[in-house]
Amino acid sequence: MRALDEELADLVDHYRWFAEVEAAQVSPRYAELAAAVAGDAGVLAFLGTLPRPKRQANLLLGALSYLHGGPPRDGAELRDRVLGDTGRLRTTMLARATQTNEAARCAALLPVLAGLPGPLALVEVGASAGLCLYPDRYGYDYDGVRVGPPSAVQLRCRVTGPGPVPRAVPEVVARAGIDLNPLDPADPDDVAWLQALIWPGMDERRDRLTAAAAIAAREPATLVRGDLLAELPALVAGLPAGCTVVVLHTAVLAYLPADARDAFVELVTGLPVRWVSQEGVGVLPGVRGRLPEPPADDESRFLLALDGQPLAYTAPHGGTVDWLPAAAALR
C-alpha cells in the first residue's frame, strides 16, 4: 500500500508542478487542466494503470487533443473524455510519445552552426520528424538583422550578450536523425500528432510546424529508428567524408535516466564530431558545472552549449538567446 500511495503522491506532484511551473505563464488552459487532474481521483486512477513514463501531463493532454480535435474546455470535460474513452486513450498513450518538434529552436542553433567549418553533416538525436535538421532552409530575424533564404518559415529571435549574429546560413550536405519512433513529416497523421502536442494559445507555433513539415517532406532526412546510444556511432561513420559532423539535440536528454545521459556524453565526446546541446539547465551537470556563475533557479530556460561549453541561455521553444561571456569567442 505504501508504494501505491507514494506513486499517487508523485503523480499528483507532477501535475501540480506542471500546472504551476511549466504551463502557468504560457498556457493558462493547460495549467487549469493539469491542476484539475491533480485533484481528480478517477483520472489519477486511470493514469496509475499506465507505465510510469506514460503518465506525464504533456502526453495525456496531447493524446486528448489528438483524439478529439482539440483540448478539453475544462476539468469536467477532461474527466468525461478520459473516463468515457479509456480504450482509445490508453492505446494512443501507449503507442505515442511526447515528440515536440519546434523549428524555432534553430534560431539558437544557427549562430553556433554558422561558426563551424563547413560543409556540415547534421545528426539529431531524438529527432522526432527532423524539423531541426533544416536550419539552412529557414529565414531569421535577429533584432532586425535578417539572415537566410526566402522561406515559409521565418524565425524571430531577441538576442542579448556578446555572442555572434550569423551573416549567412551554413552549407548542409547531409541530414540524419535517430528516434525511438521517428515521425514522417509527409504523413498527415504524424503531423496531426505533432500539432496536438502544441499547447493551446500557441497558434503561431502551429502554423510554423505546418510550414516546416512541408519543407522537410520535400527534402527528406535520413531518420533511423532505434536507441541513440546504439545507433549513433554507425550513423556518424556513414556520413560523407570532408565535412564537419555535428551531433545536436534539444529537449531530449531529460527523458533519459541519469546513467544513460552519462553514457551519451561519454559516447558523443569520443566521436569525431562537434556536439551542440540545448537542454534544460540541470539536465547535463557537466555543462552546468562550467557556467561562469551558478544559475538562478529557473526551470523555464534551456542552456545552449558547444562541446560541453555553455554559451547561452535560450527559450525552450525558441525566440530568445542570452549569450554568456564564453560566446564572445564565436564572433
N, C-alpha and C positions, 0 to 999 in steps of 0.2 A: 504493500500500500504506500509506503513512504516513497518508493521510486516513482510510482504513478503520480503522487502528489507533487513531487519535485518536477516531473515532466510538465504537469499542468501549470505550475508556477512559472517555469521557464517560458512556456508558450504565452502566458498572459504578459509576462515581462517583455517578450519580443514584440507583441502587438502594441503594447503601451509605448515602448521605445520608438517603434516605427511611427506611431501617431504623433508623439511629442517631439521627436528629433528629426526623423527622416522627412516626414510629409508636412509637418505643421506650417512651414514657411512657403512651401512650393505648391502644395496641393491640398487645400482645406477639405475637399471631398474625401480624399484618401485618408487624411488624418481622422475625420469623423468616422469613416467606415472601419478603420483599424481599431479605434477606441471602442466601437460597438462590438467587434469580435472579442476583444479582451474581456467584455462583460457578459458574453452570451454563452451559457453553458452548452447549449445544443451545438453551436458552431465549433466550439472548442472540442467537444466530444468527437465530432467528425474529423477535425484536424488531428486529433490524437490517434486515430486509426491509420494515419499515413506514416511512412518512414520519416524520420526527423528532417532530412534535407528537403522534404516536400511540404513542410508545414509553413514555410515563410510567407510573409504578407504579400510580397511582390508577386509570388506565384499564384496564390489564392485570388487576389484581385485581378491579376491578368487573365486567369482562366475564366473568371466570371464575366469579364468584359468580352473575351473571345467568344464564349458560348452564347451570349445574349446581346451582342452588338453594342455593348457599352457598359459602363459601370453601374452598380445599383444606385438608386437615388438616395437611400438612407439605410440605416441599420436594419430596419424592418424588412425592406426589400432584399437586402443581402441575406438575411436569415431564411426568407422564403426561397430564394434561389438555391442556397446551399442544401437545405433540408428537403426541398422539392425536386431537386435534380441531382441527387447524390451520385448516381451511377455515372452519368456523363462527366460530372465534375471530377470524380475520382480518376476516371480514365484519362482525362485531359491532364490533370496534375501529375499523374504518374508518367505519362508519355512525354510531357513537355518540361522545359526548364526555363528559368529566367535568363534570357539571352539578349538583353537590351543592346542594341547596335546603334550607337549615336555618332553619326558622321561629324558632328560639330566638334568632337574631341580632336579632330585633325587640326584644328586651329592652334592647339597647343603643341601637337606633334611636329607640325610643319617647320617651325624655326629650327628645331633640332635636326630634323632630316635634311633640310636645305644646307646645313653647315657641314654635312658629311661628304667625303669624296664620292662622286658618282661614277658610273650609274649605280642605282640601288636595286637590290632584290629584297622585297619586304616579306617577312614571315610574321603572321599574327597568331599568337596562341590564345585560345578562347575566342575564335574569330566570329562566331555566330554566322551571319551572312557575308562577312568580309567587308563591310562598308567602310571600315577604317583603313583598308588597303588601297584607297584611291585618293591620297592627298594631292596628287598632281592633276586630278580631274575636277577639283572643286575650286571655286573662287573665294577670295578672302578680303576682308576689310579690317585692318589693324588701326583703329582710331583714325580712319580716313586714308590710310595708305593701302592702296589696292594691289593685290598680288594674285597671280594665277590666270587661267584661261576663262573665256566666257563659259558659264556653266549654269545649269538649272539649280545647282546647289551653291548658295552664297552664304559664307560664314562670317559673321561679325565677331570681333574679339577686342575687348578692352585690355590694355597692357599697362603694367607699371614696372618700374625697376630697370636694371641695367642690361637686360637681355636683348637679343637681336630681333629686328623685324626683317624677315626674308625678302630678298629682292626678286626671287623667282621660285617656282616650284622645281623640285629635283626631277631628274630623269629616272623613271622607274621601269626596269626591264623585266621584272618578274614579280608576281604576287601569289602568295601561298598562305594558307591558314590551316590550323588544327582546331578541331572542336569535337567534343563527345557526341554532339548531334548537330552537324553543320546544316545551316538553312540555305535554301536556294532562292536568291533574290528574284529569279524568274518565275517562281511558284507563287501564285496568288494566295494560297493557304498559308505558306510560310510568312509571307509579307503581312497577312492579316494577323498572325500571331505576334509579330514584331510590333504592329500597330497597337494591339491590345496591351502590350507592356508599357505603352506611353501613358503617363498619368493624366487624369482629367485636368483641363485648363492649359494644356501644352500643345495647342493646335499648330504652332509654328514647327515644333518637332515632328508632328505627324506629317505635315506637308514635306518637310525636308527628308524624312525617311522614304516617302514615295519617290521623290526625285533621285535620291542616292541609290535606291534599289534598281531603278531603271538604268542608271549608269553602270552599275555592277552587272546587271543582266546582259548588257551589250558587250561587255568585256570580261567574261567570267574568270575569276581567280581559281587557282587550284586549291580546293578545300578537302582536307583529309579528315576522315572520321577516326577518332581514337584518342588515347591519353597523351597529353602533351609531353610527358616525360619519355614515353616510349617512342613517339613519332618524330620528335624534333630533330635528333641527330641525322636521320636518313633524309628528312626533308631539306635540311640545310646542305647536306652533302650533294644533293641532286640539283642545286641551283646553278645557273650559268657561271662560268669562270670569268674573272676580270671585273667583278662588280663587288660593291660593299654590301654584305648581307646584314640586314637589320632585323633583329627579333624584337617585336613590340607587343605590348598588351596594355589594356585599360580596363580597370574594374573587373579583373578576372581572378587574381590570386586570393582574394578574400574568401572565395568559395572552396579553397583547398585547405586541408588540415595543415597545421604548422609544419609537420615533418615533410610533407610534400612541397610546401613552399621552400623550405631549406634545400631540398633535393633539386628543385628547379633552379635556384640561384647557383648552386654548385655546378649544375649542368650547363647553364647558359654562359656562365663566366669561363667555362673551359672550352667553349666552342669558338671557332674563328669568325666571330660576329660582333657587331655593335648591339648593345642592349638598351632599348628605350622602354622605360616603365612609367605608367601613370596609374597609380593605385592610391587607396586611402592612406592617410598619413601614417597610421600604425601598422599597415599590412606587412611591410618589409622592414623589420627592425634594423637591419644593417644599413639601409638607406636613411631611415630616420635618424640613426645614430651619427650620421655625417652632417646633419644640419648645423649651421653656424651657431644657433641657439635653440633651446628646447621650444617646440611649438606650443601655442596656446591650445587648450582642449577644444578642438574644433573638428567635429566629425563630418562637417559639410564640405571639406576641401580634399582634393587629391594632391599628391606630390609627384611631380614630373622629374625623372632622373635619366641620365645617360651613363651607362656602365656603372651604375650604383651611386653616382654622384648627384645629389639633389640639386635641381636647377630652378624650380619654380613651384609655387602653389597654383593649382588650377581648379576651375569649377567642374564638378562631376559630369555635367552634360555639355561642357563647352561654354565659351563666352568670355572667360577671363583668364589671364595669365599674369601672375605677380612674381616677377623674376627675383631670384635670390642672388647674392653677390657673385657666386661661382659662375653664373650665366654670362658675366662680362667676358669671359674667355671665349665665348662662342661668337663674339662680334667680329 
